[in-house]
Amino acid sequence: MRVEVLYLIVAAVFAHLVSIGLYALAYAWMAQHPELGSLSGETTGSAGDFFYFSVACYTTLGFGEIFAIGPIRIVAALEGLNGLVLITWSASFAYAATSGLWDREGG
């Protein structure tokens, strides 16, 4: 059963990374359309910058050296809310899936 727990955690992390990547693609697309806003600060406009910004928003770490300007800020705020909900849901699901596991296995 503990292998299933490992699979569950790996799947959750993978799903979060996919979500972060999709937001990063949205930021990159929005940056190509100036009327939608842009990222500013210590950014070169690389894929890594968009991914880093997306991770900072999704995990609600906050903005640092890269920040949003214009309407793109709304997407960044919604990503923070989405990340908060999905991360806590993943933790709750993992807890529910493994509740009683340690008692059943004697550990």
N, C-alpha and C positions, 0 to 999 in steps of 0.2 A: 504493500500500500504506500510505502514511503516514496517509491519510484513515481507513483501517480501524482503525489504532491509535487515532486520535482517537475514533472511534465506540466502540471497546472501553473506553477510559478513561471516556468519558461514561456508557456503559451501566453500568459498575461503580459509579461514583459515584451514579448514580440508584438502583441496586439497594441500595446501602448506605443512602441516604436513606429509601427505602421501609421497610427493616428498622428503622431508627431511629424512623421514624414509627409503625410498628406497636407497638414497645415503648412509645413515648410514650402511645399509646392505651391500652395495658395498664396503665400507671401511672395514667392518669387514671381508668380504671375501678376500679382497686384503691383509689384515694384516696376513691372514693365508698362504699367498704365499710371502715369503720374497723377491723374485725377483721383486715384484710389488711395493715394498716400505712398509712403516709402519708409524704409528703415534708415536711421541716421546714427551718427556716432562713429565708433571705431569699426566700421564695416567696409569691406571691399566689394560687396555685392556677390560674393561667392556662395556656392551651395552650402558650404560649412557655416557661413554666417546666418543664412536663413534657418538651417537646422538648429544651430545654437539658440537663436532667438525663439524658435518654436519650443525647444526644451525648457527654456527659462519661463515661457508663458504657461505651458502645459503643467509644469510642476509647481507653478506659482512661486518660483524663487524670486521673481521680481526682475525689474529691468536694471541693467547696469550700463555697460559700455555700448550696447546696441539698443536703440529704442525706436518706437514707432512714431510717425508724424502723419497727421491727417486721418481720413476715414479708416485706414488700416488698423487704427487703435481699437475700433469696435471688434474686429475679428480677434485681435490679441486678447481683449477682455473676455470674449466668449470662449476662447481656447482655454483660458485659465479656469473658467467655470466648468467647462467640459472635462478638463484634466482632473480637477478636484473631485467631481462626481465619479468619473471612471476609475480613478485610483482608489478612492474609498470603497467603491463597489467591488473592485477586484480583491481588496483586502477582506471585505465582509464575505465575499463568495469563498475565498480561500479558507477563512475561518470556519464557515458553515460546512464546507466540504471535508474539513479535517477534524471537526469537533468530535470528540470522543475517540479519535484515532489513537492517541497516546494511552488512553485507558484500556482500549481493546488489545493493544499490542504490548501492554505492560511497561511502557516507557514513559 
